[in-house]
Amino acid sequence: MKFYFYFPSIIFLLTMFASCEKQTGDYKLEQDDFLYPLASIIEYQQVLDTEISKVQDQPEFVPFLGKRRESMAKYIAELQAICSLPEADLTAEAKTQLLNLQKSQGPGYDKLLLRLVMQADEDLIGLHVKASGSTGLKDAVLRNWTAEKLPMLTKRLNASQTLWHMK
């Protein structure tokens, strides 16, 4: 069960907790343990963005999608400056969710699409919280970058939530 209404405050608390902990952590996460799930989430988000672009009867989707694509392009460019992003396939769960979305029609489609976008945003934030935490990435540069991206990712989630509440 996802907590859409309280998630920004959870992220705030997790971020505060992560920033207050000692700088000397017992880092365990290898780079690939972060990058492969990350690549899969990014692929899924791009598929969802393509679905958003198909919604023609909702004018508020246009600026929403534009900001999402712009922030993700910048995010990927910054990541590529640090390391290479591997290719990844969609997870079985993502494929099932997309199949359910394709079966959906009418006003329920927009709500389901936005719910999936919020879930993908939450997954991306969760991965960053894990990677930047005290047992996170061994690679200090990548670990610090993941922590720096949390405010931008939270902003993306907040935009998704705002649009979802408008529907």
DSSP file (Angstrom, degrees, kcal/mol; ACC not computed):
  #  RESIDUE AA STRUCTURE BP1 BP2  ACC     N-H-->O    O-->H-N    N-H-->O    O-->H-N    TCO  KAPPA ALPHA  PHI   PSI    X-CA   Y-CA   Z-CA
    1    1 A M              0   0    0      0, 0.0     2,-0.3     0, 0.0     0, 0.0   0.000 360.0 360.0 360.0 132.6    0.0    0.0    0.0
    2    2 A K        -     0   0    0      1,-0.0     2,-0.7     3,-0.0     3,-0.2  -0.700 360.0-144.6 -98.0 149.7    1.4    3.4   -1.0
    3    3 A F     >  +     0   0    0     -2,-0.3     4,-1.0     1,-0.2     3,-0.3  -0.732  29.0 164.2-113.9  79.6    1.0    6.5    1.1
    4    4 A Y  T  4 S+     0   0    0     -2,-0.7    -1,-0.2     1,-0.2     3,-0.2   0.847  72.1  52.0 -66.0 -36.0    0.6    9.3   -1.4
    5    5 A F  T  4 S+     0   0    0      1,-0.2    -1,-0.2    -3,-0.2     4,-0.1   0.795 120.5  30.9 -76.4 -27.0   -0.8   11.9    0.9
    6    6 A Y  T  > S+     0   0    0     -3,-0.3     4,-1.6     1,-0.1     3,-0.5   0.416  89.6 101.2-109.6  -0.5    2.0   11.6    3.5
    7    7 A F  H  X S+     0   0    0     -4,-1.0     4,-2.7     1,-0.2     5,-0.2   0.877  76.2  56.1 -60.1 -43.5    4.9   10.7    1.3
    8    8 A P  H  > S+     0   0    0      0, 0.0     4,-2.3     0, 0.0    -1,-0.2   0.895 109.2  48.3 -57.7 -36.7    6.6   14.1    1.1
    9    9 A S  H  > S+     0   0    0     -3,-0.5     4,-2.1     2,-0.2    -2,-0.2   0.848 110.2  51.7 -71.5 -31.3    6.8   14.3    4.8
   10   10 A I  H  X S+     0   0    0     -4,-1.6     4,-2.7     2,-0.2     5,-0.2   0.925 110.3  48.7 -66.3 -44.2    8.2   10.7    4.9
   11   11 A I  H  X S+     0   0    0     -4,-2.7     4,-3.0     1,-0.2     5,-0.2   0.913 109.7  52.8 -61.3 -42.5   10.9   11.7    2.4
   12   12 A F  H  X S+     0   0    0     -4,-2.3     4,-2.7    -5,-0.2    -1,-0.2   0.934 111.3  45.9 -58.3 -46.5   11.6   14.8    4.5
   13   13 A L  H  X S+     0   0    0     -4,-2.1     4,-2.7     2,-0.2    -2,-0.2   0.908 113.6  48.5 -65.1 -41.9   12.1   12.7    7.6
   14   14 A L  H  X S+     0   0    0     -4,-2.7     4,-2.7     2,-0.2    -1,-0.2   0.909 112.9  48.5 -63.7 -41.1   14.3   10.1    5.7
   15   15 A T  H  X S+     0   0    0     -4,-3.0     4,-2.2     2,-0.2    -2,-0.2   0.919 112.6  47.7 -64.7 -43.6   16.4   12.9    4.2
   16   16 A M  H  X S+     0   0    0     -4,-2.7     4,-1.4    -5,-0.2    -2,-0.2   0.916 112.7  49.2 -63.3 -42.9   16.8   14.6    7.6
   17   17 A F  H  X S+     0   0    0     -4,-2.7     4,-1.0     1,-0.2     3,-0.3   0.927 111.7  49.0 -61.9 -45.0   17.7   11.2    9.2
   18   18 A A  H  < S+     0   0    0     -4,-2.7     3,-0.3     1,-0.2    -1,-0.2   0.869 112.2  48.2 -63.8 -37.1   20.3   10.5    6.5
   19   19 A S  H  < S+     0   0    0     -4,-2.2    -1,-0.2     1,-0.2    -2,-0.2   0.726 110.6  51.6 -78.3 -19.8   21.8   13.9    6.8
   20   20 A C  H  < S+     0   0    0     -4,-1.4    -1,-0.2    -3,-0.3    -2,-0.2   0.618  90.1  97.1 -90.3 -13.7   22.1   13.7   10.6
   21   21 A E  S  < S-     0   0    0     -4,-1.0     4,-0.1    -3,-0.3    -3,-0.0  -0.254  90.2 -79.8 -74.4 165.6   23.8   10.4   10.7
   22   22 A K        -     0   0    0      1,-0.1    -1,-0.1     2,-0.1    -2,-0.1  -0.285  32.3-130.3 -61.6 147.1   27.6   10.0   11.0
   23   23 A Q  S    S+     0   0    0      1,-0.1     2,-1.1    -3,-0.1    -1,-0.1   0.678  93.6  78.3 -73.7 -18.3   29.5   10.5    7.9
   24   24 A T        +     0   0    0      2,-0.0     2,-0.2     3,-0.0    -1,-0.1  -0.778  68.4 168.8 -95.4  97.1   31.4    7.3    8.5
   25   25 A G        -     0   0    0     -2,-1.1     2,-1.1   108,-0.1   110,-0.2  -0.547  47.6-112.9-102.9 169.7   29.0    4.6    7.4
   26   26 A D        -     0   0    0    108,-0.7     2,-0.2    -2,-0.2   112,-0.1  -0.673  44.6-160.9 -97.6  74.6   29.4    0.9    6.8
   27   27 A Y        +     0   0    0     -2,-1.1   109,-0.2     1,-0.2   110,-0.2  -0.382  26.3 159.1 -69.0 129.6   28.7    1.2    3.0
   28   28 A K        +     0   0    0    108,-1.0     2,-0.4   107,-0.9   109,-0.2   0.592  34.0 105.5-124.0 -21.1   27.7   -2.0    1.4
   29   29 A L  B     -a  137   0A   0    107,-2.3   109,-2.6   106,-0.6   110,-0.4  -0.529  57.4-145.0 -79.7 122.6   26.0   -1.2   -1.8
   30   30 A E    >>  -     0   0    0     -2,-0.4     4,-0.7   107,-0.2     3,-0.5  -0.447  26.9-109.4 -77.9 157.7   27.9   -1.9   -5.0
   31   31 A Q  H >> S+     0   0    0      1,-0.2     4,-2.9     2,-0.2     3,-1.1   0.892 118.3  51.7 -55.7 -45.1   27.5    0.4   -8.0
   32   32 A D  H 3> S+     0   0    0      1,-0.3     4,-2.0     2,-0.2    -1,-0.2   0.810  99.8  63.9 -65.6 -29.4   25.6   -2.2  -10.0
   33   33 A D  H <4 S+     0   0    0     -3,-0.5    -1,-0.3     1,-0.2    -2,-0.2   0.735 115.2  32.5 -66.3 -20.7   23.2   -2.9   -7.2
   34   34 A F  H <X S+     0   0    0     -3,-1.1     4,-2.0    -4,-0.7    -2,-0.2   0.814 117.7  52.5 -96.3 -44.6   22.1    0.7   -7.6
   35   35 A L  H  X S+     0   0    0     -4,-2.9     4,-2.8     1,-0.2     5,-0.2   0.855 105.2  51.8 -70.0 -37.7   22.5    1.2  -11.4
   36   36 A Y  H  X S+     0   0    0     -4,-2.0     4,-1.8     2,-0.2    -1,-0.2   0.946 114.5  41.3 -68.9 -46.8   20.5   -1.8  -12.6
   37   37 A P  H  > S+     0   0    0      0, 0.0     4,-2.4     0, 0.0    -1,-0.2   0.901 115.6  53.5 -63.4 -36.3   17.4   -1.1  -10.6
   38   38 A L  H  X S+     0   0    0     -4,-2.0     4,-2.8     1,-0.2    -2,-0.2   0.934 107.1  49.9 -61.2 -46.9   17.8    2.6  -11.5
   39   39 A A  H  X S+     0   0    0     -4,-2.8     4,-2.2     1,-0.2    49,-0.2   0.878 111.0  50.2 -60.9 -37.9   18.0    1.8  -15.2
   40   40 A S  H  X S+     0   0    0     -4,-1.8     4,-2.3     2,-0.2    -1,-0.2   0.909 111.4  47.5 -67.0 -42.5   14.9   -0.2  -15.0
   41   41 A I  H  X S+     0   0    0     -4,-2.4     4,-2.7     2,-0.2    -2,-0.2   0.912 111.9  50.2 -65.3 -42.3   13.0    2.5  -13.1
   42   42 A I  H  X S+     0   0    0     -4,-2.8     4,-2.2     2,-0.2    -2,-0.2   0.921 110.2  50.2 -62.3 -43.7   14.1    5.1  -15.6
   43   43 A E  H  X S+     0   0    0     -4,-2.2     4,-1.9    -5,-0.2    -1,-0.2   0.927 112.1  48.1 -59.0 -45.7   13.0    2.9  -18.5
   44   44 A Y  H  X S+     0   0    0     -4,-2.3     4,-2.4     1,-0.2    -2,-0.2   0.910 110.1  51.4 -62.5 -43.7    9.6    2.5  -16.9
   45   45 A Q  H  X S+     0   0    0     -4,-2.7     4,-2.5     1,-0.2    -1,-0.2   0.881 108.3  52.2 -62.7 -37.2    9.3    6.2  -16.2
   46   46 A Q  H  X S+     0   0    0     -4,-2.2     4,-1.7     2,-0.2    -1,-0.2   0.872 108.8  49.9 -67.9 -35.6   10.0    6.9  -19.9
   47   47 A V  H  X S+     0   0    0     -4,-1.9     4,-1.9     2,-0.2    -2,-0.2   0.914 111.6  49.0 -65.9 -42.1    7.3    4.5  -21.0
   48   48 A L  H  X S+     0   0    0     -4,-2.4     4,-2.4     1,-0.2    -2,-0.2   0.892 108.0  54.0 -64.1 -38.9    4.9    6.2  -18.6
   49   49 A D  H  X S+     0   0    0     -4,-2.5     4,-2.1     1,-0.2    -1,-0.2   0.879 106.1  52.9 -62.4 -36.8    5.9    9.6  -20.0
   50   50 A T  H  X S+     0   0    0     -4,-1.7     4,-0.7     2,-0.2    -1,-0.2   0.897 108.3  50.4 -63.6 -39.7    5.1    8.3  -23.5
   51   51 A E  H >< S+     0   0    0     -4,-1.9     3,-0.8     1,-0.2     4,-0.5   0.896 108.1  52.7 -64.4 -39.8    1.7    7.3  -22.2
   52   52 A I  H >< S+     0   0    0     -4,-2.4     3,-1.6     1,-0.2    -1,-0.2   0.901 103.1  58.3 -61.3 -39.9    1.2   10.8  -20.7
   53   53 A S  H 3< S+     0   0    0     -4,-2.1    -1,-0.2     1,-0.3    -2,-0.2   0.725  99.2  59.7 -64.6 -19.9    2.1   12.3  -24.1
   54   54 A K  T << S+     0   0    0     -3,-0.8     2,-1.0    -4,-0.7    -1,-0.3   0.618  78.4  99.4 -82.4 -13.5   -0.9   10.4  -25.7
   55   55 A V    <   +     0   0    0     -3,-1.6     3,-0.3    -4,-0.5     6,-0.1  -0.644  44.3 167.4 -78.3 105.5   -3.4   12.1  -23.4
   56   56 A Q        +     0   0    0     -2,-1.0    -1,-0.2     1,-0.2     6,-0.1   0.686  63.9  60.5 -94.1 -21.2   -4.8   14.7  -25.7
   57   57 A D  S    S+     0   0    0      1,-0.2    -1,-0.2     2,-0.0    -2,-0.1   0.329  90.2  73.6 -94.6   9.3   -7.8   15.9  -23.7
   58   58 A Q    >   -     0   0    0     -3,-0.3     3,-2.0     1,-0.1     4,-0.4  -0.839  56.6-174.0-123.9  92.9   -6.0   17.1  -20.6
   59   59 A P  T >  S+     0   0    0      0, 0.0     3,-1.1     0, 0.0    -1,-0.1   0.772  81.6  65.0 -60.9 -26.2   -4.1   20.4  -21.3
   60   60 A E  T 3> S+     0   0    0      1,-0.2     4,-1.2     2,-0.2     5,-0.1   0.671  89.5  68.9 -71.2 -14.4   -2.4   20.3  -17.9
   61   61 A F  H <> S+     0   0    0     -3,-2.0     4,-2.8     1,-0.2    -1,-0.2   0.789  87.6  67.1 -71.7 -26.9   -0.5   17.2  -18.9
   62   62 A V  H <> S+     0   0    0     -3,-1.1     4,-2.3    -4,-0.4    -2,-0.2   0.961 106.5  35.2 -64.1 -54.7    1.5   19.1  -21.4
   63   63 A P  H  > S+     0   0    0      0, 0.0     4,-2.3     0, 0.0     5,-0.2   0.877 117.3  55.8 -68.0 -33.2    3.5   21.3  -19.0
   64   64 A F  H  X S+     0   0    0     -4,-1.2     4,-2.0     2,-0.2    -2,-0.2   0.944 111.2  43.2 -59.2 -49.2    3.7   18.5  -16.5
   65   65 A L  H  X S+     0   0    0     -4,-2.8     4,-2.8     1,-0.2     5,-0.3   0.894 110.9  55.6 -65.6 -40.9    5.2   16.2  -19.1
   66   66 A G  H  X S+     0   0    0     -4,-2.3     4,-2.1    -5,-0.2    -1,-0.2   0.917 109.9  45.3 -58.6 -44.3    7.6   18.9  -20.3
   67   67 A K  H  X S+     0   0    0     -4,-2.3     4,-2.6     2,-0.2     5,-0.2   0.886 112.6  51.7 -67.2 -39.1    9.0   19.4  -16.8
   68   68 A R  H  X S+     0   0    0     -4,-2.0     4,-2.3    -5,-0.2     5,-0.2   0.941 112.3  45.0 -62.1 -47.5    9.3   15.7  -16.2
   69   69 A R  H  X S+     0   0    0     -4,-2.8     4,-2.3     1,-0.2    -2,-0.2   0.895 113.7  50.0 -65.9 -39.4   11.2   15.1  -19.4
   70   70 A E  H  X S+     0   0    0     -4,-2.1     4,-2.0    -5,-0.3    -1,-0.2   0.935 112.6  45.8 -64.6 -46.2   13.5   18.1  -18.8
   71   71 A S  H  X S+     0   0    0     -4,-2.6     4,-2.3     1,-0.2    -2,-0.2   0.882 114.0  48.9 -66.6 -37.0   14.3   17.1  -15.3
   72   72 A M  H  X S+     0   0    0     -4,-2.3     4,-2.8    -5,-0.2     5,-0.2   0.883 108.8  52.6 -71.2 -36.8   15.0   13.5  -16.3
   73   73 A A  H  X S+     0   0    0     -4,-2.3     4,-2.2     2,-0.2    -2,-0.2   0.924 112.9  44.8 -62.8 -43.1   17.2   14.5  -19.2
   74   74 A K  H  X S+     0   0    0     -4,-2.0     4,-2.4     2,-0.2    -2,-0.2   0.913 112.8  52.0 -65.6 -42.4   19.3   16.6  -16.9
   75   75 A Y  H  X S+     0   0    0     -4,-2.3     4,-2.4     1,-0.2    -2,-0.2   0.933 111.5  45.8 -58.0 -49.6   19.4   13.8  -14.3
   76   76 A I  H  X S+     0   0    0     -4,-2.8     4,-2.9     1,-0.2    -1,-0.2   0.897 111.2  52.6 -65.0 -40.7   20.6   11.3  -16.9
   77   77 A A  H  X S+     0   0    0     -4,-2.2     4,-1.2    -5,-0.2    -1,-0.2   0.917 111.1  46.9 -61.4 -43.3   23.2   13.7  -18.2
   78   78 A E  H  X S+     0   0    0     -4,-2.4     4,-0.7     2,-0.2     3,-0.3   0.912 113.1  48.9 -64.0 -42.5   24.6   14.2  -14.7
   79   79 A L  H >X S+     0   0    0     -4,-2.4     4,-2.8     1,-0.2     3,-1.3   0.917 107.4  54.4 -63.1 -43.7   24.6   10.5  -14.0
   80   80 A Q  H 3< S+     0   0    0     -4,-2.9    -1,-0.2     1,-0.3    -2,-0.2   0.778 101.4  59.9 -63.7 -25.8   26.4    9.7  -17.3
   81   81 A A  H 3< S+     0   0    0     -4,-1.2    -1,-0.3    -3,-0.3    -2,-0.2   0.741 113.9  37.3 -71.1 -22.2   29.1   12.2  -16.2
   82   82 A I  H << S-     0   0    0     -3,-1.3     2,-0.3    -4,-0.7    -2,-0.2   0.850 133.2 -22.6 -94.4 -43.8   29.7   10.0  -13.2
   83   83 A C  S  < S-     0   0    0     -4,-2.8     2,-0.4    -5,-0.1    -1,-0.4  -0.961  72.6 -83.2-160.3 169.4   29.2    6.5  -14.6
   84   84 A S        -     0   0    0     -2,-0.3    -4,-0.1    -3,-0.1   -49,-0.0  -0.683  35.2-134.9 -87.1 135.7   27.6    4.6  -17.4
   85   85 A L        -     0   0    0     -2,-0.4   -49,-0.1    -9,-0.1     3,-0.1  -0.787  24.8-134.0 -87.7 122.9   23.9    3.7  -17.0
   86   86 A P        -     0   0    0      0, 0.0     2,-0.2     0, 0.0    -1,-0.0  -0.282  22.6-101.3 -72.7 162.3   23.4    0.1  -18.1
   87   87 A E        -     0   0    0    -44,-0.0     2,-0.3   -47,-0.0   -47,-0.1  -0.601  47.3-179.3 -78.0 145.6   20.6   -1.1  -20.3
   88   88 A A        -     0   0    0    -49,-0.2     2,-0.2    -2,-0.2     3,-0.1  -0.994  21.6-132.0-147.8 152.0   17.7   -2.6  -18.5
   89   89 A D        -     0   0    0     -2,-0.3     2,-0.1     1,-0.1   -45,-0.1  -0.555  39.5 -89.7 -95.0 164.7   14.4   -4.2  -19.2
   90   90 A L        -     0   0    0     -2,-0.2    -1,-0.1   -47,-0.1   -49,-0.1  -0.464  47.2-111.1 -68.5 146.6   11.1   -3.4  -17.5
   91   91 A T     >  -     0   0    0    -51,-0.1     4,-2.3    -2,-0.1     5,-0.2  -0.322  26.2-109.4 -71.6 163.3   10.4   -5.6  -14.5
   92   92 A A  H  > S+     0   0    0      1,-0.2     4,-2.2     2,-0.2     5,-0.2   0.885 121.7  53.6 -60.1 -39.0    7.6   -8.1  -14.7
   93   93 A E  H  > S+     0   0    0      2,-0.2     4,-2.4     1,-0.2    -1,-0.2   0.911 107.8  49.4 -63.6 -42.7    5.6   -5.9  -12.3
   94   94 A A  H  > S+     0   0    0      1,-0.2     4,-2.4     2,-0.2    -2,-0.2   0.907 110.1  51.2 -63.4 -41.8    6.0   -2.9  -14.6
   95   95 A K  H  X S+     0   0    0     -4,-2.3     4,-2.0     2,-0.2    -1,-0.2   0.906 110.8  48.6 -62.1 -41.5    4.9   -4.9  -17.6
   96   96 A T  H  X S+     0   0    0     -4,-2.2     4,-2.4     2,-0.2    -2,-0.2   0.915 111.0  50.3 -64.2 -43.5    1.8   -6.1  -15.7
   97   97 A Q  H  X S+     0   0    0     -4,-2.4     4,-2.1     1,-0.2    -2,-0.2   0.899 110.7  49.2 -63.0 -40.6    1.0   -2.5  -14.6
   98   98 A L  H  X S+     0   0    0     -4,-2.4     4,-2.3     2,-0.2    -1,-0.2   0.878 109.4  52.3 -66.8 -37.0    1.3   -1.2  -18.2
   99   99 A L  H  X S+     0   0    0     -4,-2.0     4,-1.3     2,-0.2    -2,-0.2   0.922 110.3  48.1 -63.2 -44.1   -0.9   -4.0  -19.5
  100  100 A N  H  X S+     0   0    0     -4,-2.4     4,-0.9     1,-0.2    -2,-0.2   0.877 110.5  52.6 -63.0 -37.6   -3.5   -3.0  -16.9
  101  101 A L  H >< S+     0   0    0     -4,-2.1     3,-0.8     1,-0.2    -2,-0.2   0.918 106.0  52.7 -63.8 -43.5   -3.2    0.6  -17.9
  102  102 A Q  H 3< S+     0   0    0     -4,-2.3    -1,-0.2     1,-0.3    -2,-0.2   0.790 108.0  52.1 -64.2 -27.5   -3.7   -0.3  -21.6
  103  103 A K  H 3< S+     0   0    0     -4,-1.3    -1,-0.3    -5,-0.1    -2,-0.2   0.675  92.9  95.3 -79.9 -18.4   -7.0   -2.1  -20.6
  104  104 A S    <<  -     0   0    0     -4,-0.9     2,-0.3    -3,-0.8    -3,-0.0  -0.444  56.3-172.1 -76.5 146.9   -8.2    1.0  -18.7
  105  105 A Q    >   +     0   0    0     -2,-0.1     3,-0.8     4,-0.0     4,-0.4  -0.905  39.1   1.7-134.5 161.7  -10.5    3.5  -20.5
  106  106 A G  T >> S-     0   0    0     -2,-0.3     3,-1.5     1,-0.2     4,-0.8  -0.152 118.3 -17.3  66.4-152.1  -12.0    6.9  -19.8
  107  107 A P  H 3> S+     0   0    0      0, 0.0     4,-1.5     0, 0.0    -1,-0.2   0.770 131.1  65.3 -63.2 -25.7  -11.4    9.0  -16.7
  108  108 A G  H <> S+     0   0    0     -3,-0.8     4,-2.5     1,-0.2     5,-0.2   0.799  93.2  62.7 -65.2 -27.6  -10.1    6.0  -14.9
  109  109 A Y  H <> S+     0   0    0     -3,-1.5     4,-3.0    -4,-0.4     5,-0.2   0.941 102.1  48.2 -62.8 -48.5   -7.2    5.8  -17.3
  110  110 A D  H  X S+     0   0    0     -4,-0.8     4,-2.4     1,-0.2    -1,-0.2   0.910 113.7  47.2 -60.1 -43.5   -5.8    9.3  -16.3
  111  111 A K  H  X S+     0   0    0     -4,-1.5     4,-2.3     2,-0.2    -1,-0.2   0.923 113.9  47.0 -65.1 -44.4   -6.1    8.4  -12.6
  112  112 A L  H  X S+     0   0    0     -4,-2.5     4,-2.5     2,-0.2    -2,-0.2   0.920 111.6  51.5 -64.8 -42.6   -4.4    5.0  -13.1
  113  113 A L  H  X S+     0   0    0     -4,-3.0     4,-2.2     1,-0.2    -2,-0.2   0.937 112.2  45.6 -58.7 -47.7   -1.6    6.6  -15.2
  114  114 A L  H  X S+     0   0    0     -4,-2.4     4,-2.5     1,-0.2    -1,-0.2   0.859 110.3  54.2 -66.4 -34.1   -0.9    9.2  -12.6
  115  115 A R  H  X S+     0   0    0     -4,-2.3     4,-2.4     2,-0.2    -1,-0.2   0.916 109.6  47.7 -64.4 -41.6   -1.0    6.6   -9.8
  116  116 A L  H  X S+     0   0    0     -4,-2.5     4,-2.4     2,-0.2    -2,-0.2   0.881 110.5  52.1 -65.9 -37.6    1.6    4.6  -11.7
  117  117 A V  H  X S+     0   0    0     -4,-2.2     4,-2.4     2,-0.2    -2,-0.2   0.923 110.1  48.6 -63.0 -44.0    3.7    7.7  -12.3
  118  118 A M  H  X S+     0   0    0     -4,-2.5     4,-2.7     2,-0.2    -2,-0.2   0.910 110.7  50.6 -63.1 -41.5    3.6    8.4   -8.5
  119  119 A Q  H  X S+     0   0    0     -4,-2.4     4,-2.6     2,-0.2    -1,-0.2   0.915 111.1  48.4 -62.3 -42.2    4.6    4.9   -7.7
  120  120 A A  H  X S+     0   0    0     -4,-2.4     4,-2.2     2,-0.2    -1,-0.2   0.894 111.4  50.4 -65.0 -39.1    7.5    5.1  -10.1
  121  121 A D  H  X S+     0   0    0     -4,-2.4     4,-2.3     2,-0.2    -2,-0.2   0.916 111.0  49.1 -63.3 -42.5    8.6    8.4   -8.6
  122  122 A E  H  X S+     0   0    0     -4,-2.7     4,-2.9     1,-0.2    -2,-0.2   0.901 109.8  51.6 -63.3 -41.4    8.4    6.8   -5.1
  123  123 A D  H  X S+     0   0    0     -4,-2.6     4,-2.2     2,-0.2    -1,-0.2   0.904 110.0  49.3 -62.2 -41.3   10.5    3.9   -6.2
  124  124 A L  H  X S+     0   0    0     -4,-2.2     4,-1.7     2,-0.2    -2,-0.2   0.911 112.8  46.8 -65.1 -42.7   13.1    6.2   -7.6
  125  125 A I  H  X S+     0   0    0     -4,-2.3     4,-2.6     2,-0.2    -2,-0.2   0.928 110.9  52.5 -64.1 -45.0   13.2    8.2   -4.4
  126  126 A G  H  X S+     0   0    0     -4,-2.9     4,-2.3     1,-0.2    -2,-0.2   0.890 108.0  51.1 -59.0 -40.4   13.4    5.0   -2.3
  127  127 A L  H  X S+     0   0    0     -4,-2.2     4,-2.4     1,-0.2    -1,-0.2   0.885 111.4  48.3 -63.8 -38.6   16.3    3.8   -4.3
  128  128 A H  H  X S+     0   0    0     -4,-1.7     4,-2.0     2,-0.2    -2,-0.2   0.879 109.6  51.7 -70.0 -38.4   18.1    7.1   -3.8
  129  129 A V  H  X S+     0   0    0     -4,-2.6     4,-0.7     2,-0.2    -2,-0.2   0.930 112.9  46.1 -62.6 -44.4   17.4    7.1    0.0
  130  130 A K  H >< S+     0   0    0     -4,-2.3     3,-0.7     1,-0.2    -2,-0.2   0.926 113.7  48.6 -62.7 -45.1   18.9    3.5    0.2
  131  131 A A  H 3< S+     0   0    0     -4,-2.4     6,-2.5     1,-0.2    -1,-0.2   0.799 115.6  43.0 -67.8 -29.2   21.9    4.5   -2.0
  132  132 A S  H 3< S+     0   0    0     -4,-2.0    -1,-0.2     4,-0.2    -2,-0.2   0.473  96.7  99.9 -97.3  -1.6   22.7    7.6    0.0
  133  133 A G  S X< S-     0   0    0     -4,-0.7     3,-1.9    -3,-0.7  -108,-0.1  -0.015  93.9 -84.4 -78.3-175.5   22.1    6.1    3.5
  134  134 A S  T 3  S+     0   0    0      1,-0.3  -108,-0.7  -107,-0.1    -1,-0.1   0.712 132.4  35.6 -67.2 -22.1   24.6    4.8    6.0
  135  135 A T  T 3  S+     0   0    0     -5,-0.2  -107,-0.9  -110,-0.2  -106,-0.6   0.037 102.4 112.2-113.9  24.9   24.8    1.4    4.4
  136  136 A G  S <  S-     0   0    0     -3,-1.9  -107,-2.3     1,-0.2  -108,-1.0   0.431  70.2 -13.8 -77.5-146.6   24.4    2.8    0.9
  137  137 A L  B     -a   29   0A   0     -6,-2.5    -1,-0.2  -109,-0.2  -107,-0.2  -0.239  44.0-148.4 -62.8 137.1   26.8    3.0   -2.0
  138  138 A K  S    S+     0   0    0   -109,-2.6     2,-0.8    -3,-0.1    -1,-0.1   0.841  83.2  86.4 -69.4 -34.2   30.5    2.3   -1.5
  139  139 A D     >  -     0   0    0   -110,-0.4     4,-2.8     1,-0.2     5,-0.2  -0.585  68.4-161.3 -71.6 107.2   31.3    4.8   -4.3
  140  140 A A  H  > S+     0   0    0     -2,-0.8     4,-2.5     1,-0.2     5,-0.2   0.853  85.7  52.4 -63.4 -37.6   31.3    8.1   -2.4
  141  141 A V  H  > S+     0   0    0      2,-0.2     4,-2.0     1,-0.2    -1,-0.2   0.949 115.1  40.7 -64.8 -48.4   30.9   10.3   -5.5
  142  142 A L  H  > S+     0   0    0      2,-0.2     4,-2.4     1,-0.2    -2,-0.2   0.886 114.1  54.2 -67.2 -39.0   27.8    8.4   -6.7
  143  143 A R  H  X S+     0   0    0     -4,-2.8     4,-1.6     1,-0.2    -2,-0.2   0.927 110.7  45.4 -61.1 -45.4   26.5    8.2   -3.1
  144  144 A N  H  X S+     0   0    0     -4,-2.5     4,-2.1     1,-0.2    -1,-0.2   0.882 111.1  53.5 -65.9 -37.9   26.7   12.0   -2.6
  145  145 A W  H  X S+     0   0    0     -4,-2.0     4,-1.4     1,-0.2    -1,-0.2   0.901 105.8  53.4 -63.6 -40.8   25.1   12.6   -6.0
  146  146 A T  H  X S+     0   0    0     -4,-2.4     4,-0.6     1,-0.2    -1,-0.2   0.893 109.3  48.8 -62.6 -38.1   22.2   10.4   -5.1
  147  147 A A  H >< S+     0   0    0     -4,-1.6     3,-1.0     1,-0.2    -1,-0.2   0.899 108.6  53.5 -66.5 -40.1   21.7   12.4   -1.9
  148  148 A E  H 3< S+     0   0    0     -4,-2.1     4,-0.4     1,-0.2    -1,-0.2   0.771 104.7  56.5 -65.0 -25.5   21.8   15.7   -3.9
  149  149 A K  H 3X S+     0   0    0     -4,-1.4     4,-2.5     1,-0.2     5,-0.2   0.618  81.9  88.4 -83.6 -13.3   19.1   14.4   -6.3
  150  150 A L  H <X S+     0   0    0     -3,-1.0     4,-2.6    -4,-0.6     5,-0.2   0.890  85.6  50.6 -57.2 -44.3   16.5   13.8   -3.5
  151  151 A P  H  > S+     0   0    0      0, 0.0     4,-2.1     0, 0.0    -1,-0.2   0.918 112.5  47.2 -61.5 -40.5   15.0   17.3   -3.6
  152  152 A M  H  > S+     0   0    0     -4,-0.4     4,-1.9     2,-0.2    -2,-0.2   0.913 113.6  47.9 -65.0 -42.1   14.6   17.2   -7.4
  153  153 A L  H  X S+     0   0    0     -4,-2.5     4,-2.1     1,-0.2    -1,-0.2   0.879 110.5  51.4 -67.6 -37.2   13.0   13.8   -7.2
  154  154 A T  H  X S+     0   0    0     -4,-2.6     4,-2.7    -5,-0.2    -1,-0.2   0.884 107.2  53.9 -65.4 -37.8   10.7   14.9   -4.4
  155  155 A K  H  X S+     0   0    0     -4,-2.1     4,-2.1    -5,-0.2    -2,-0.2   0.894 107.4  51.0 -62.4 -40.4    9.6   17.9   -6.5
  156  156 A R  H  X S+     0   0    0     -4,-1.9     4,-2.0     2,-0.2    -2,-0.2   0.922 111.3  48.0 -61.9 -44.3    8.8   15.5   -9.4
  157  157 A L  H  X S+     0   0    0     -4,-2.1     4,-2.8     1,-0.2    -2,-0.2   0.922 109.5  52.6 -63.0 -43.9    6.7   13.4   -7.0
  158  158 A N  H  X S+     0   0    0     -4,-2.7     4,-2.5     1,-0.2    -1,-0.2   0.889 108.4  50.8 -60.3 -39.4    4.9   16.5   -5.6
  159  159 A A  H  X S+     0   0    0     -4,-2.1     4,-2.1     2,-0.2    -1,-0.2   0.899 110.8  49.2 -64.6 -40.3    4.0   17.6   -9.2
  160  160 A S  H  X S+     0   0    0     -4,-2.0     4,-2.4     2,-0.2    -2,-0.2   0.921 112.2  48.1 -63.3 -44.5    2.6   14.1   -9.9
  161  161 A Q  H  X S+     0   0    0     -4,-2.8     4,-2.3     2,-0.2    -2,-0.2   0.898 109.6  52.6 -63.8 -41.3    0.6   14.2   -6.6
  162  162 A T  H  X S+     0   0    0     -4,-2.5     4,-1.1     1,-0.2    -1,-0.2   0.930 112.2  44.9 -60.9 -46.4   -0.8   17.7   -7.4
  163  163 A L  H  X S+     0   0    0     -4,-2.1     4,-0.8     1,-0.2     3,-0.3   0.889 111.0  54.2 -65.6 -38.8   -2.0   16.6  -10.8
  164  164 A W  H >< S+     0   0    0     -4,-2.4     3,-0.7     1,-0.2    -1,-0.2   0.894 107.4  50.5 -62.1 -40.5   -3.5   13.4   -9.4
  165  165 A H  H 3< S+     0   0    0     -4,-2.3    -1,-0.2     1,-0.2    -2,-0.2   0.744 104.0  59.4 -71.1 -22.2   -5.5   15.4   -6.8
  166  166 A M  H 3<        0   0    0     -4,-1.1    -1,-0.2    -3,-0.3    -2,-0.2   0.725 360.0 360.0 -75.2 -21.3   -6.8   17.7   -9.6
  167  167 A K    <<        0   0    0     -4,-0.8    -1,-0.2    -3,-0.7    -2,-0.2   0.453 360.0 360.0 -83.4 360.0   -8.3   14.7  -11.4
